[in-house]
Structure formats: C-alpha cells, structure tokens
Amino acid sequence: MIRIDEEKGRVFIEEDGVEREVAMDSPEAFRRISRAWLRAGWDHKYVYSFTWLGRPIIQLPEDMLRLQEVIVALRPDVIVETGVAHGGSLVFYASLCQLLGTGRVIGVDVEIRPHNREAIEAHSLFPLITLIEGSSVDPEVVARVRDEIDEGAKVLVVLDSHHARDHVLAELEAYAPLVNVGSYLIAADGIMGDLAGAPRTAEDWTWNNPAEAAREFVRRHPNFAIEAPAFAFNEGSVERAVTYWPDGYILRKR
C-alpha cells in the first residue's frame, strides 16, 4: 500500500504493517506510483480509449512507443501478431513499415469480426497487412503464416490473443522457429499476474498468465532469454519501462 503526499513530495510505503517513506523523486517512488497507476488504469479500462490512424488500439501507449523503438532498430521484414481485435495494432505496425520503407504485417485471429475486417480492408495501409482467420495454435494456421514469410526474412512476433498460460506457451512453441537470432517473441499482458482481485480478473491469474508462459518457455529453450530491450534514448533516472508486458520480451540469442 502507498500513500502520496504531493505537497511534501513524499511517498509512504506500508509493508508487513510497517510504514516507511521515500522521496517522490526517487526511482522507488516512481516504480511504486507507476504500479498503482497501471492498476488504476486497468480498473478504468484506460487502454480502451485510444486509436491509431482511425482504428481502436487496445494497448498501453508506452508499450507501443517502446515497441516502435524495437521495430526501428530491427527493421523486420515481417511482423506477425496474434490477436487482431479492431486492427489498431496491425495498422500501427503497418504505418511504421511504410515510414521505414520496409516490412509488412500478418494478423492472426480465431475470429475476425466482419465489421473489423471491413474496416481493416478499407484502410489505406491494408496493402501492407495480411489477415489470417483461425486459431493461432492450429498447425494449419501456423503453416499458412509460415508460407507467407520468405526464406531468410527477419521476423518479429507479438502474441496478444488468448492470454491463458498454456495457450501462450503453445503459441511460443509454434512461432519461435520463425524468429531470427537478435529478434523477439513478445508475450503481451503479463501484467495479469499482478491484477488478481481487480475488476474483470480471475483468481488463477496469479499463475495463469503470459509472463508465466514466457518464463516456462525460456526454461525449455536456452537459446531464448527474457531480456527487455534497452531504452533507445534515456537522459532520466528511470531504467525500467512502465508496461503491461512484464517479462514479455523474449530474445532469440542463438
């Protein structure tokens, strides 16, 4: 539990019945306040309030800006995303591909609702987007994704469909072979592990979440490691991202 005294610039942290205080300008205060802000944002569905080039994008803006840094550094030939929803993330990636002059996007979803498909297909960036409907872990669907990717292409994968641990683990196993050394599998929304008890959550989220799948995957595959990308620019004292994707960046090391 935390209390904030804005006037004095102090944060009071209570743990095991003992309260201590830290300065507002300390890294710990920023981390604690950010964690509370993320929880409050979840409670109020904050991420359901943004669009990108006209399409709803249900993501924490900081996560997308950090991912933009990764995309600019990697310049992938193909970005694969499982979980299409309204298509905002696909349009976001496609806009970066257009600006960079390289890359295209593949979106996979078990159900692409007709109104969303119509809007995505009508978008000016749709020529850079391929939609594949079907379960992201269906071997036939995975094969269709693989067939869309040229041999030797640099691939980045974002997993943002069904967030149950076993499903995400199956996705990681299915899409890992597509990822090149130096690129990433990204398991979105590991913050679920910190949200049990909040609105719209389940008790099993403490273990049944994408971050647990990521940890299990790297235990099985030593050629991958959970390794958040370094900030591309940082003149401040914050060293860790404010994110819905803790332990979500899985780097292929070899």
Secondary structure as UniProt FT lines:
FT   STRAND          2..5
FT   TURN            6..9
FT   STRAND          10..15
FT   TURN            16..17
FT   STRAND          18..23
FT   TURN            24..25
FT   HELIX           27..43
FT   TURN            44..45
FT   HELIX           46..49
FT   STRAND          51..52
FT   TURN            53..54
FT   STRAND          55..56
FT   HELIX           61..74
FT   STRAND          78..82
FT   TURN            85..86
FT   HELIX           88..100
FT   STRAND          104..109
FT   HELIX           114..121
FT   TURN            124..125
FT   HELIX           126..128
FT   STRAND          129..133
FT   TURN            136..137
FT   HELIX           139..147
FT   TURN            151..152
FT   STRAND          155..159
FT   HELIX           165..175
FT   HELIX           176..178
FT   TURN            181..182
FT   STRAND          184..187
FT   HELIX           190..194
FT   TURN            196..197
FT   TURN            199..200
FT   HELIX           203..206
FT   HELIX           210..220
FT   TURN            222..223
FT   STRAND          224..226
FT   TURN            246..247
FT   STRAND          249..252
//
